[in-house]
Amino acid sequence: MRDQVAAGTTTALVPVGGTEQSGPHMALGKHNVRVKALAARIAERLGRTVVAPVIAYVPEGAIDPPTQHMKFPGTISIPVPVFEATLAAAARSLCHGGLRDVFFLGDHGGYQASLGHVAAALDREWAGHSNCRAYALGAYYEAAQAPFEKALAARGYTKAEIGTHAGLADTSLMLAVDPALVREQTMREHVPSAAEGVYGDPRRSSAALGRIGIDHVVDASVAAIQERLRTRR
């Protein structure tokens, strides 16, 4: 890291995942695997960029009584203040090591507001005495939502299939990133159910469809980061 900074590396990506259920057809930890792989692709495109370890423990709902994803076995949740403090400490550590632009890439929708809160708080903290900046890269998450859904709909897939969690969109992304995390026979044959944490229908998912979404995410993220660096205060 010392040598990379000395050679001109200035940007760090902090991939933020999550550990939650995705029905019987997909292994736990999809967000962690996905954000690590996509962050690496983004960093390669940017150049002079390093990828920090994935933050896998995130807010997923109250534990007792359980809410949100904590209603399903396998989910791990931490309190919002703990999560935000972890993000802030990670960014401070990276800046202390000589990096100056830290981007939070969140693969899960539930904590997007926290990423923004932490980035804004760090910029206030650093104002006037540090050259470091923190950014919540909303473009990363947003690219896998409406644009990907629109691309799938244009190919004849229904909104009910595309879904919002562990449906066709989510599962196709995972097949494109790491097919070993998807039980394809179960995906094709099992009738999806919200009672198992599946909101959508993954049965027609494919890696080819997932690659469309991945390209959206990488392209949008690279463009957004380049723009933020170009207009850096």
N, C-alpha and C positions, 0 to 999 in steps of 0.2 A: 504493500500500500504506500509506503514511504516513497518508493521509486516511481510508482504510478503518479502520485501527486507531483513529484519533482519533474516528471515528464509532461505535465500539463493536464492531468485528469482533474476536473473540477466538479463533476456532477455525480450524485449518488441517487439511485432509485431504492426506495424502501417498499418492498412488496408486502402487502397486507392481505392475508387470506381469511381463514376461518375454518372451524371444525364443526360440521353439522351434518345431519342426515340428508340423504338424497334418494330415499326409497331403496328397495331391495336390489335394484339393477346397477347401482353406482356406489363405489367405495367411499368411505368417509375421507374427508380431506381434499375434496376436489378443488376448492378455492386455493389451497396452499400449492398444489401441484401446478394449477393453471397459471397463477400469478407469477410463480417462479420462472416458468418456461417463457411466458410472454415478456416479462421484465428483461430476460436475457436477450430476446430478439430485439426489443426496443433499444437496449444498451448497445448492441452490436451496430444497429443502424445509426445511432447518435455518434458513437465514438467518444473517447475520453470520458467514459461513464462506467461506474462500478455498480454492482447490484448487492445490496445488503442481504443478510439472512431474512427469510420470510417470517413475519409476525403471524403466528398461527393461532394464538389465543386472543379472541375478540369478544365483544358483547354479543350474545346470542339470545338474550332474554333472562328473566329472573329464574333462579334455581329452585327456590322453595317459597311459595308454590310456583311450579314451572310455567313460563309463558314463552311465546314465540317458538323458536326451534328447540328450546329446552324441554318441550313436550315429547320429544322423540329421543330414544336411546342413542348414545354415541356422540351427542352434541356436548361441547365444552364451552362454557361461558365465563366471562370475567366482568366485573363492574366497569361502567364507563369511565369513572375517574382513574382506575388502574390502567385501563387501555390508553387513555389520553396521556397519562404520565409516562407510559412506556414509549409511545411515539415520540414525545418531546425529548426524552432522555436519549433515544436512539439518534435523533437529529443532532442534538448537542454533541454527542460522541463523534459523529461523522465530521462535524465542523471542527471539532477540536483536533481531529486527525488531519486537517488540511483541506478538506473538501469545502465547497462554499454554496452549492445549490442542491438542496435535498427535496426530492419529489416523493410524496406518498402515493402509491398506486393501490387502490382498494378494489378487490375483486368481488366484494359483497356489498349489497345495497344498504344494509342495516346500520353501518357506521360512517357513511359518507359525511354526515354533518360533523362528526368528531374530527375527521381529517381536516376539514376546513377550520374548525375551532383551534386546533393545535397549530396549524400553519400560521394563522393570524396572530395567535399568542406569541409564537416564536419570533415573528417579524417585529412585534412590538418590543419584545425583550431585547432583540439584537439591534434595534434602531439606534443609530448614532455612534455605536462603538464596535460593530462587527460587520464584516463583509459577507456574512452568511445570510442565506434566504431559504425559507421553507415554502413548499407549494403543495396544495391538495390537487392532484391531477384528476379532476372530474371527467375529463375527456376519455380516460381509460375505461371507466365504468359505463359511461353513457354510450360509447361506441358499440357495446355488446347488447344494448337495449333497443331503442327505436330503429336505428339504422339496420341492425341485424334482423330484427323482426320484419321490417319492411322487405328486406331481401328474401327472406323465407316466404313471406306472403306472396311475393311476385312469382315464386316458383310453385304456387298452388297449395301451400300448407296453411291450415286454418289456425286462427288465434287460439282455439282450444288445444290444438296439438302443440303449438309453439310454447305456450305456457309461461309461467313466471318462476318456476323452481322445479328442476329435475325433469322438465318436459323435453320436447324436441330440441329447442335451442340450447339449453344447458347441456344436455347429453351429447349433442353433436359437437359442441366445443370440447368436451372431455375426450370424445373419440379421436378428435384431431390432435389433441395434445398428448394423451397417453391412453390408448385403447385398453391397456391392461387393467385400468381402474373401472371398466364397464363390463358387467356380466351380460354379454350380448344375447345369449339365449333367453335369459330372464327378461331382458329389455324387450325382445320381440314377442314373447309369449305371455307375459304377466300383464293383467289388466291394471292400469295405473289407478291409484287411489289416494285421495287427500288424507285419508286416515293413516297412510304410511309416509306422509310428507312429500307427495308428488303432486304438483300443480301444473298439469299439462299432460301430454301423451308422447312418450319417448319412442314409441314402437317403430317409427319410420326415420329415426335418427341415423346420421351417417357422418363419417369423417370428412367427406367432401363438403357437406353443408357446414360443418364446423370450421373448415378452413376459410370459408367466406367470412365468418365472424371474426376469426383470428386476424385476418388481413385488415378488417375494419378497425379492430382495436389497436394493432401495431401502427397502422398508418395515422390514425387520429392522434395517438399518443405522441408519436415522434413529431408530428406537426405542431401539437400544442406545446410540447417542451421547447422546441426550437423557437417558437414565437415568444414564450415566456423569457427565454434567455436573451433573445434579440432585444426585447423591450425592458430588460432588467433595470430596475431603479439604481 
